[in-house]
Amino acid sequence: MKRGIGFYGKLLLAILILAGLTGYVIYQSRKLLTGPEIFISSPADGETVASSTITISGQVSNATNISLNDNPIVIDESGNFKEERVLLPGLNIIKIHVENQFKKTAGKILQIVYKPEV
């Protein structure tokens, strides 16, 4: 049986559509595979500050819940957060924890030294 160009054209189109759908599914599933991520803008880990208050800011991706020292905080629609905290003199440990809808988690720990000016 002889097949014409129309048959091979339809077969090629079907293969391209299937490849496109497969690529789209893989691209969309990256959130499932990678889990949540945390990017801290400020302060830097190990930073020494002279002020008793500090603003912790950054961005999270693929996260539904975020906490700062075990207290829930709010993120905007882009995943940005900005929280102010009071520091005690000496070493302060700041824990940031995120979780996605599939219960995958990520965390960061910042060590900030508050050294009051004399």
Stockholm file with secondary structure:
# STOCKHOLM 1.0

chainA/1-118         MKRGIGFYGKLLLAILILAGLTGYVIYQSRKLLTGPEIFISSPADGETVASSTITISGQVSNATNISLNDNPIVIDESGNFKEERVLLPGLNIIKIHVENQFKKTAGKILQIVYKPEV
#=GR chainA/1-118 SS CCCCHHHHHHHHHHHHHHHHHHHHHHHHTHHHHHCCEEEEEESCTTCEESSSEEEEEEEEESCSEEEETTEECCCCTTSEEEEEEECCSEEEEEEEEEECTTCCEEEEEEEEEECCCC
#=GC SS_cons         CCCCHHHHHHHHHHHHHHHHHHHHHHHHTHHHHHCCEEEEEESCTTCEESSSEEEEEEEEESCSEEEETTEECCCCTTSEEEEEEECCSEEEEEEEEEECTTCCEEEEEEEEEECCCC
//
